[in-house]
Each structure stands twice: as structure tokens, then as C-alpha cells.
């Protein structure tokens, strides 16, 4: 998708939404509930009302929330925020929204209070919603804020695989719900963020209530504007509309709408979205950018100008302000980059499998020449084909490591449930990658003369993959295994072998104190290797005559090991050649 189409797609998405019945059905239920609960019943003192509607022939339902017009006052809207820390441990604990990167957030206290007043009823309703599909949660004004909180409550209990059960939240004229912490915590979950559509008219002051006015199109967002948007926004005027997803663009556009419309606002009367939706649904869309192109603006800038006009903040004065236009253009480009680089675990997966398959071939091709570890480490060893393919292995190694480093880094940002889902779906691949590729990294590390790879050279993403594997018991030791694994389970095995080689030199060359220390270290190494052998957790590759284990450790230091570690089980195992029956 080009940057031009990225921005123009906002109007295309808006056209799709308003031409469907989704918005109209949602608003119809809101207006019916609003009329019944408040407009035709002025004595009703309840601050919030909700009702479940069944407008579809299928199992679908719409749950509508509306707030009393008396709630939509400056006094009620100006209630401060309440932090997630203050809510923790209560019935209104929304701590599940917190993430590793955004552990704290704040929510409008008025919205929390309204939600709390319905808590018992919503708890009972929550248990009945599994069978509803589609499920639309909708709300108007502060009722929209409650609808958003209820939707988040439902999303926390929906499996990542149950996309058909995911509710859609549509709000009309709802003020922003929370601060940047809430915005970013929701944005970290693309499936959550995409569940929200907020409709806001340029004539409705409520959606803009928490936005401080600015001087024209300065492009600067005041620090006092602590409330932040999330989800998709359908911004509309009497004649047209457009969708926006990038949060900072939404905030800047709402500020611009506020600056233009503030003198038109007439109190906080209930704004009726019905006529605007009807007008938008039946309008004839006939737009072009040819005239704009004549004024020397780019196609991308032309698309921005059309969208600004669609939401009622266009015109000669605004479109001539190139500073604001450039600001919006930069946001579009940044959003394009963000979308292009969005985290997708399945992205390039087929290519990654191809790279892994190539390493599998290399491993098999080098088996009779000492194994892929020593062939990779000693550049000139192996057959001509093996040596020639080493450069290709280096390239595949880099590609795989780059992919999995990014994968692990992104998963580290995910909330606990999404991280668990990753472990279940992708950790087999990550475990195979670690066991196949980390030995290559170990080889490069010791080629440079380094020491102690495990403590000083190991990448964090290998540690996390191993930690997750142990936590989920993926690829763990099988007690009843009677056949050796094809890939040694401990991906650091060759690092321990390299350290054993270095330690064995101490038996031959060190002082008495150094020899005793070396002997103790080698006893520990022997116990470690024997534990892998007994559980068939080490590959037969290690016993190939030319392998690093056999050629560089056992054969070269055999006499030193026999004289110092004659009672060690591994020494007995190797000296009696019991490894020949290991398979």
C-alpha cells in the first residue's frame, strides 16, 4: 500500500462503514433507549441506562448504553482521572489492561463511576454473551465511555483464536476515556484496538471536551491535553466523513475541529447523529484531485485536503496553511512506516522455514566430517561443497537470528495472555531455531578467542526462548526416550565443550591450585555430559571422530583426563568406548 492510498483509504473506509447498516442499527438502538429512558421520561434520575437489543435474525445482539442528559454537564465531565493503581484489588480492577511497557494508566473517574453503578447487572450479562455473534456494544456520550469499558472487560476473556466472538464497540459523541498509558496499552494489542470505532461530528462538543483549544493549525499538542484517543475515529460533518486511525493525527484534527467549531457550540444538548448518518448514507460520492493538483500540491497532500474538507475543517484558509498540511503529511508517512513494520508472527514464515531447511541440509552434509559445529568453526574443514556453502550458512544464520530477535522483542512487549498464546503457537519453531543456530553463534564466539559464552556472550533472545520452553515444557526431556535426539537439546552444549577444552589445558599446564580447580570443573562437566547421554538428549554428532568433542577434547587431552579423572563416569564411558552403542 502506498502512502497516498494509505491516507485516501480513510474516506474509502468511511464510505464502507456509513453505507452498511452497522452504524444505523447502532444509533437506532441508542436513540430508542435514550428516548424511552430520558427524553420521554424527564423524571428518571438514573445516571446511566442500558438495554440488549436483538435486531438480527441470527444470534447477533446490540447492547446500548446511554447516559442521562444531566450527566453531560461540565461538572460531571470535569471529574478527575482515577489511576489503575487505585482500582487494583477492587471489583473495578482493570489491571488486565496493563502491559509490560505500559503498566500504569488512568481513566475518567465519571466513566468508572457510571460503570460501577451497573457492575452487578453487567457481570450477570457477561456470562450470557458467549453465543452472540455478531456482538455490537454501542453507546452515546458518557454511555459510550461505559460501552468502551464494558468492551475491554469482554475482550480480556476472549481467546485470540475466537475472532468471531470478538465484540465491536461503536460510540457516538463519546469523550476520550483515558490517558496515554491506556491508549498505548490498548494499541499494543492490534486486535483490541481494531475493535473500537468512535463517531464524532464537528457539531458535537462532547467528543472534544477534553481537548484544549489551540491557535489555528500550529501543529502543536498542548501538554495539558492528558486524554488520548485509541481505536478508529469516524469524523464527520453535515456533508461528508472520513476515518482516521493514527492517534496523534486524531488528536490534532479534533483540536482543529474544536478551534473552528467552538463558537458554534450551544451547550451540551443531546446531539442527534441520525440525520447525519442518513445523509452520509445516501449522498453521491463524486470527488477528484485534479483541481487540487493544479495548485501545486502532491497527490498525498491533495488526499489530506479532501479529508480535512470532509470533516468540516477545510476551506481556503486551512488548506493554504502549509505548516499544518506538512504536519499531517508527516503523520501519514510515519503511520505508513508503522503499518509496514507491524508485528506479524506469520510474516516471512515460509522464508524462515526455507532457511531452517538449508541448515538442516548443512547439518546432514557435514555429519561424517565431524558435524556442522566444527565445519562451521574451522573455515577450511570439510569437503569443497561444505566449505563453499559456509558463506551461505552465515547469511542464513543472520536472517534467522534477525527474525527471531525481533520476534522475541515484540513478544516481550505483549501482555501475559498474548505472550502465552505466542508460546503455544510459535515456540516449537523458536526452540528448533535456538538448538540449530545458537551453536553457530558459539562457534563464532570462540573463534575470536573469547571465554565463558554462557555468562558473557549469550544473546538475551536465546535466554528468553529457553526460559519459555522450560516454562511450557516444550521439547523437554522425555524420561522414556530410547533414541538420541537429532538436535542436542541444550543449545549451549558446545560452549561447555569449549570451556572443557580450555579447562583441560589447566590439567597439563597450570599450577597445583589451577590443576585442582580444573579437575573440579571437569568433574562437573562429566556429570553434565553423562546426564545428557543417559536421557538421550545429546545428538550422536558429538561422537563423530572429527567432532570438537572427540578430536579437540577427548583425543587431545585423553591422557591428562585419565590420570586426573579416572573415577569420573564420563571418563569410564569414553575409555570403554560405550559411546559406540549410543544412537
C-alpha positions in Angstrom: 0.0 0.0 0.0 1.4 3.4 -0.9 1.4 6.4 1.3 -1.1 8.1 -0.9 -3.6 5.2 -0.8 -3.0 4.9 3.0 -4.4 8.3 3.6 -7.2 8.2 0.9 -8.3 4.8 2.3 -9.7 6.8 5.3 -12.5 8.0 3.1 -12.9 4.6 1.5 -13.3 3.0 4.9 -15.7 5.7 6.0 -17.8 5.2 2.9 -17.9 1.4 3.6 -18.9 2.0 7.2 -21.7 4.5 6.6 -23.1 2.6 3.6 -23.6 -0.5 5.8 -26.3 -0.9 8.4 -23.9 -1.2 11.2 -23.9 2.5 12.3 -27.6 3.0 11.6 -28.6 -0.1 13.6 -26.4 1.0 16.5 -27.7 4.6 16.5 -31.3 3.4 16.2 -30.9 1.3 19.4 -29.3 4.2 21.2 -32.0 6.7 20.2 -34.7 4.3 21.1 -33.2 3.7 24.6 -32.4 7.4 25.0 -36.0 8.4 24.2 -37.5 5.7 26.4 -35.2 6.2 29.3 -34.8 10.0 29.4 -36.2 12.2 26.6 -39.8 10.9 27.2 -39.2 10.3 30.9 -37.7 13.5 32.3 -38.3 12.3 35.9 -35.8 9.4 35.5 -32.9 10.1 37.9 -30.8 7.1 36.9 -27.4 8.4 35.6 -27.0 5.5 33.1 -29.2 3.0 31.3 -28.5 0.1 29.1 -30.5 -2.5 27.1 -29.9 -5.6 25.0 -31.5 -5.5 21.5 -31.9 -8.3 19.0 -32.2 -6.7 15.6 -30.8 -9.6 13.6 -32.4 -12.9 12.6 -29.1 -14.6 13.6 -27.6 -14.9 17.1 -26.4 -11.3 16.9 -27.2 -8.6 19.5 -26.6 -4.9 20.2 -26.0 -3.7 23.7 -26.7 0.0 24.0 -25.6 2.4 26.8 -26.9 5.9 27.2 -26.2 8.4 30.0 -28.7 10.9 31.5 -28.5 14.4 29.9 -27.9 15.6 33.5 -24.6 13.6 33.4 -23.5 15.5 30.4 -22.6 18.6 32.3 -19.4 20.4 32.8 -19.4 19.4 36.5 -19.7 15.7 35.7 -17.3 15.7 32.7 -14.6 17.6 34.7 -14.2 14.8 37.2 -10.5 13.9 37.5 -9.0 10.7 36.4 -8.6 7.6 38.5 -5.4 5.5 38.2 -5.2 1.8 37.6 -3.3 1.5 40.9 -6.2 3.0 42.8 -8.6 0.5 41.2 -6.3 -2.5 41.8 -7.8 -5.2 44.1 -11.4 -3.8 43.8 -14.4 -5.0 41.9 -13.4 -2.5 39.3 -9.9 -3.8 38.8 -8.9 -3.2 35.2 -5.3 -4.3 35.7 -5.7 -6.8 32.9 -5.3 -3.8 30.5 -1.8 -3.2 31.9 1.2 -4.3 29.8 4.9 -4.7 30.4 5.6 -1.4 28.6 2.6 0.4 30.0 1.9 -0.9 33.4 0.0 2.1 34.6 -2.9 4.1 33.2 -5.7 6.4 34.2 -9.4 6.5 33.3 -12.0 9.2 33.5 -13.5 8.9 37.0 -17.0 9.8 35.8 -17.0 6.9 33.4 -15.7 4.5 36.1 -18.5 5.6 38.4 -21.2 5.0 35.8 -19.7 1.6 35.0 -19.6 0.7 38.7 -23.3 1.5 39.1 -24.1 -1.2 36.5 -21.5 -3.7 37.7 -23.8 -6.4 39.1 -26.1 -6.3 36.1 -23.1 -6.4 33.6 -21.5 -9.2 35.5 -24.6 -11.3 35.0 -24.9 -10.2 31.4 -21.3 -11.1 30.7 -22.0 -14.8 31.4 -24.7 -14.9 28.7 -22.8 -13.4 25.7 -20.7 -16.4 24.5 -23.3 -17.4 22.0 -23.9 -13.9 20.4 -22.3 -13.3 17.0 -22.1 -10.5 15.9 -22.0 -8.7 19.2 -22.1 -4.9 19.0 -21.5 -2.7 22.1 -22.6 0.8 21.5 -23.1 4.0 23.5 -23.7 7.7 23.3 -21.8 10.4 25.1 -20.7 9.1 28.5 -22.6 6.0 27.7 -20.0 5.5 25.0 -17.3 5.6 27.6 -19.1 2.9 29.6 -19.5 0.9 26.4 -15.8 1.1 25.9 -15.1 -0.1 29.4 -17.5 -3.0 29.0 -15.9 -4.0 25.7 -12.5 -4.0 27.3 -13.9 -6.2 30.0 -15.2 -8.6 27.4 -12.0 -8.6 25.3 -10.0 -9.8 28.3 -12.0 -13.1 28.4 -11.8 -13.9 24.6 -9.3 -16.3 23.2 -7.0 -15.0 20.5 -8.4 -17.7 18.3 -12.1 -16.7 18.8 -12.1 -13.8 16.3 -15.8 -14.5 15.5 -16.6 -13.8 19.2 -14.8 -10.5 19.4 -17.2 -7.7 20.1 -17.2 -4.4 18.1 -17.6 -1.2 20.1 -19.2 1.8 18.3 -19.5 5.0 20.2 -21.3 8.2 19.2 -20.2 11.6 20.6 -18.1 10.0 23.4 -15.3 11.9 25.1 -11.9 10.4 25.4 -11.7 7.7 28.0 -8.2 7.8 29.4 -4.6 8.9 29.3 -1.6 7.9 27.2 -1.0 4.8 29.3 -4.4 3.5 28.4 -4.0 4.4 24.8 -0.7 2.7 24.4 -1.7 -0.4 26.4 -4.7 -0.9 24.0 -2.6 -0.1 20.9 -0.1 -2.8 21.9 -3.0 -5.3 21.1 -3.9 -4.7 17.5 -7.0 -7.0 17.8 -8.2 -4.8 20.7 -7.5 -1.5 19.1 -9.4 -2.5 15.9 -12.5 -3.4 17.9 -13.3 0.3 18.6 -15.0 2.8 16.2 -15.7 6.3 17.5 -18.1 8.5 15.6 -17.8 12.2 16.2 -19.5 15.1 14.5 -17.9 18.5 14.1 -21.1 20.0 15.6 -21.0 17.8 18.8 -18.9 19.4 21.5 -18.7 16.4 23.8 -16.0 14.4 21.9 -13.8 17.5 22.0 -14.5 18.3 25.7 -11.1 17.1 27.0 -9.1 18.9 24.2 -7.6 22.3 24.9 -8.1 24.8 22.2 -5.1 25.9 20.1 -4.3 28.8 17.9 -5.2 27.8 14.4 -3.2 25.0 12.9 0.0 25.3 14.8 0.5 21.6 14.8 1.5 21.5 18.5 -0.4 19.5 21.0 -0.6 21.1 24.5 0.8 19.2 27.4 -2.4 19.9 29.3 -4.3 17.5 27.0 -3.7 14.4 29.0 -6.6 12.4 27.5 -5.6 10.4 24.4 -7.6 8.6 21.7 -7.5 4.9 20.8 -9.2 2.9 18.1 -10.6 4.2 14.8 -12.4 7.6 14.6 -15.1 8.4 12.0 -15.0 12.2 12.0 -18.0 13.7 10.1 -19.6 16.9 9.0 -23.1 17.6 7.6 -21.9 16.6 4.1 -19.1 14.1 4.4 -16.9 12.0 6.7 -13.5 10.2 6.9 -11.8 7.6 9.1 -8.6 8.2 11.0 -6.5 5.6 13.0 -3.2 7.3 13.9 -3.8 8.6 17.4 -1.8 11.9 17.2 -3.5 12.7 13.9 -6.9 12.2 15.5 -6.0 14.4 18.4 -4.6 17.2 16.2 -7.7 17.0 13.9 -10.1 17.1 16.9 -8.2 20.2 18.2 -8.6 21.8 14.8 -12.4 21.0 14.8 -12.6 22.4 18.3 -10.9 25.7 17.2 -13.3 26.1 14.2 -16.5 25.0 15.9 -16.1 26.4 19.5 -18.2 29.5 18.7 -21.0 27.2 17.2 -21.4 25.1 20.3 -24.7 25.6 22.0 -24.3 23.9 25.4 -24.4 20.2 25.9 -27.7 19.2 24.3 -28.1 15.7 23.1 -26.7 15.7 19.6 -28.8 13.5 17.1 -26.5 11.6 14.8 -29.4 10.1 12.9 -29.9 12.8 10.3 -26.1 13.0 9.6 -25.8 9.2 9.2 -28.8 9.2 6.9 -27.4 12.0 4.8 -24.0 10.3 4.6 -25.5 7.0 3.6 -27.5 8.4 0.6 -25.0 11.0 -0.6 -23.4 10.6 -4.0 -19.7 10.4 -3.8 -18.0 12.3 -6.6 -14.6 13.5 -5.8 -11.4 14.1 -7.6 -8.0 15.6 -7.0 -7.3 17.1 -10.4 -8.3 20.6 -9.4 -6.1 20.5 -6.3 -3.2 19.2 -8.4 -3.3 22.5 -10.4 -2.4 24.4 -7.2 1.0 22.6 -6.9 0.2 20.1 -4.1 1.2 16.5 -4.2 -1.3 13.7 -4.6 -0.8 12.8 -0.9 -1.4 16.5 0.1 -4.5 16.5 -2.1 -5.9 13.5 -0.3 -5.2 15.2 3.0 -7.0 18.3 1.9 -10.1 16.3 0.8 -10.2 14.6 4.1 -10.0 17.8 6.0 -12.8 19.2 4.0 -14.8 16.0 4.6 -14.8 16.6 8.4 -15.6 20.3 8.1 -12.2 21.9 8.7 -11.2 22.5 5.1 -11.5 25.7 3.1 -9.1 28.1 1.6 -7.8 29.3 4.9 -7.0 25.9 6.3 -5.7 24.3 3.1 -3.4 27.2 2.4 -1.6 26.7 5.8 1.2 24.5 4.5 2.7 24.1 8.0 -0.4 22.2 9.2 -0.5 20.3 5.8 3.1 19.2 6.2 2.5 18.2 9.8 -0.4 15.9 8.7 1.7 14.6 5.8 4.5 13.6 8.1 2.0 11.8 10.4 0.7 9.8 7.4 4.2 8.8 6.4 5.0 7.8 9.9 1.8 5.8 10.1 2.7 4.1 6.8 6.0 3.0 8.2 4.4 1.8 11.4 1.8 -0.3 9.4 4.5 -1.7 7.1 6.6 -2.8 10.1 3.7 -4.0 12.2 4.4 -7.1 14.2 3.1 -10.2 12.4 4.4 -13.6 13.7 3.5 -15.3 10.4 5.2 -12.7 8.3 8.1 -14.3 6.2 7.5 -17.6 8.0 7.7 -19.6 4.8 11.1 -18.0 4.0 12.2 -18.7 7.6 11.3 -22.4 7.1 13.4 -22.4 3.9 16.4 -21.0 5.8 16.0 -23.7 8.5 15.7 -26.4 5.9 19.0 -25.2 4.4 20.7 -25.5 7.8 19.2 -29.0 8.2 20.9 -29.9 4.9 24.2 -28.5 6.0 24.0 -30.4 9.3 23.4 -33.7 7.4 26.1 -32.9 4.8 28.7 -32.4 7.5 27.8 -35.3 9.8 30.6 -37.6 8.6 33.1 -34.8 8.6 32.8 -34.1 12.3 29.5 -32.3 12.3 28.3 -28.9 11.4 29.7 -27.2 14.5 33.4 -27.9 13.7 32.9 -27.5 10.0 31.4 -24.1 10.6 34.0 -23.1 13.1 37.0 -24.3 11.1 36.5 -22.5 7.8 38.8 -24.8 5.8 37.5 -28.1 7.1 35.1 -30.3 5.3 34.5 -31.1 1.6 34.7 -28.5 -1.1 30.9 -28.2 -1.2 30.7 -27.8 2.6 33.4 -25.1 2.6 31.7 -23.3 -0.4 28.4 -23.4 1.4 29.7 -21.8 4.6 29.1 -18.2 3.3 25.5 -19.2 2.6 25.2 -20.6 6.1 26.4 -17.3 7.5 23.8 -15.5 5.6 21.0 -17.8 6.7 22.3 -17.6 10.2 22.0 -13.8 10.1 18.5 -13.9 8.6 17.1 -16.3 11.1 18.7 -14.5 14.1 17.3 -11.2 12.9 13.8 -12.7 12.5 13.8 -14.4 16.0 15.4 -11.4 17.8 12.6 -9.2 16.5 10.0 -11.9 17.3 11.2 -12.3 20.9 11.5 -8.5 21.4 7.9 -8.0 20.2 6.6 -10.8 22.4 8.3 -9.3 25.4 6.1 -6.3 24.9 2.9 -8.3 24.8 0.6 -8.7 27.7 0.7 -12.0 29.6 -2.2 -13.7 27.7 -0.8 -12.8 24.2 2.6 -13.9 25.3 1.2 -17.3 26.4 -0.5 -17.6 23.0 2.8 -17.0 21.3 4.5 -19.7 23.3 1.8 -22.2 22.4 1.8 -21.4 18.6 5.4 -20.5 17.9 7.7 -21.8 20.5 8.3 -25.1 18.7 9.8 -23.1 15.8 11.8 -20.9 18.2 13.1 -24.0 20.1 14.3 -25.7 16.9 15.9 -22.4 15.8 17.7 -22.0 19.1 19.1 -25.6 19.0 20.2 -25.3 15.4 21.5 -21.8 15.2 23.0 -21.0 18.6 25.9 -23.5 18.2 26.9 -21.4 15.1 27.0 -18.3 17.3 29.0 -20.2 19.9 31.5 -21.2 17.2 31.9 -17.6 16.1 32.4 -16.5 19.7 35.2 -19.0 20.4 36.8 -18.4 17.0 37.6 -14.9 18.3 39.3 -16.2 21.4 36.6 -15.3 23.8 35.8 -17.1 27.1 32.6 -18.0 29.0 30.0 -17.7 26.3 27.1 -18.6 28.7 27.7 -15.7 31.0 29.2 -13.1 28.8 28.4 -13.8 25.2 24.8 -15.2 25.1 22.1 -13.2 23.4 19.1 -12.3 25.5 16.7 -13.7 23.0 18.2 -17.2 23.4 17.8 -17.0 27.1 14.1 -16.0 26.8 13.4 -18.7 24.2 14.9 -21.3 26.6 13.0 -19.8 29.6 9.7 -20.0 27.7 10.5 -23.5 26.6 11.2 -24.6 30.2 8.0 -22.9 31.4 5.8 -24.6 28.8 7.8 -27.8 28.9 8.2 -27.8 25.1 10.8 -30.1 23.8 11.7 -31.1 27.3 13.5 -34.3 28.4 11.4 -37.5 27.8 12.1 -40.0 30.6 11.2 -43.0 28.4 13.3 -41.9 25.4 15.4 -44.7 23.9 16.8 -42.9 20.9 19.1 -40.0 20.6 17.7 -36.6 19.6 18.7 -35.2 16.2 19.4 -31.8 17.7 21.2 -31.6 21.1 18.6 -30.2 23.5 20.9 -27.9 25.3 21.9 -25.3 22.7 24.8 -24.2 24.9 26.4 -27.7 24.8 29.3 -26.7 22.5 30.1 -23.7 24.8 30.5 -26.1 27.7 32.7 -28.3 25.4 34.9 -25.3 24.5 35.2 -24.4 28.2 36.2 -28.1 28.9 39.0 -27.8 26.3 40.3 -24.7 27.9 40.0 -26.2 31.4 41.8 -29.4 30.3 44.8 -27.3 29.4 44.9 -26.4 33.1 45.5 -30.0 33.9 48.6 -30.0 31.8 50.0 -26.5 32.1 48.6 -25.0 35.3 49.9 -24.7 38.9 48.8 -27.2 41.5 46.0 -24.9 42.6 44.9 -24.4 39.0 45.0 -28.1 38.3 42.7 -28.8 41.3 40.3 -26.2 40.1 40.4 -27.6 36.6 39.8 -31.1 37.9 36.7 -30.0 39.8 35.3 -28.2 36.7 35.9 -31.2 34.6 34.1 -33.4 37.1 31.1 -31.1 36.8 31.4 -31.2 33.0 31.5 -35.0 33.0 28.3 -35.2 35.2 26.6 -32.8 32.8 27.5 -34.7 29.7 26.5 -38.1 31.3 23.1 -36.6 32.2 22.5 -35.8 28.6 23.7 -39.2 27.4 21.5 -41.1 29.9 18.4 -39.1 28.7 19.4 -39.4 25.0 19.3 -35.6 25.0 22.5 -35.1 23.0 23.0 -35.8 19.3 25.1 -38.6 18.0 27.1 -35.9 16.2 29.2 -35.3 19.2 30.8 -38.8 18.9 31.9 -38.4 15.3 35.7 -38.9 15.2 36.4 -35.4 13.8 33.9 -33.6 16.1 35.1 -30.9 18.6 34.1 -33.1 21.5 36.1 -36.2 20.3 39.0 -34.7 18.4 39.6 -31.4 20.3 38.8 -32.6 23.8 38.8 -36.3 24.3 41.6 -37.4 21.9 43.9 -34.4 22.6 43.6 -34.5 26.4 42.8 -38.2 26.9 45.9 -39.0 28.9 45.6 -35.9 31.1 41.9 -36.7 31.8 42.6 -40.4 32.5 45.3 -39.5 35.0 43.3 -36.9 36.8 39.6 -38.1 36.4 40.0 -41.9 36.3 36.9 -42.3 38.5 34.7 -39.9 36.6 31.7 -41.8 34.9 32.3 -39.9 31.7 36.0 -41.0 31.6 34.9 -44.6 32.1 32.2 -44.3 29.4 34.7 -42.8 26.9 37.6 -45.1 27.7 35.5 -48.2 27.3 34.0 -46.8 24.0 30.5 -47.3 25.3 29.5 -44.3 23.1 29.7 -46.6 20.0 26.4 -48.1 21.0 24.8 -44.6 21.5 22.2 -44.0 18.9 
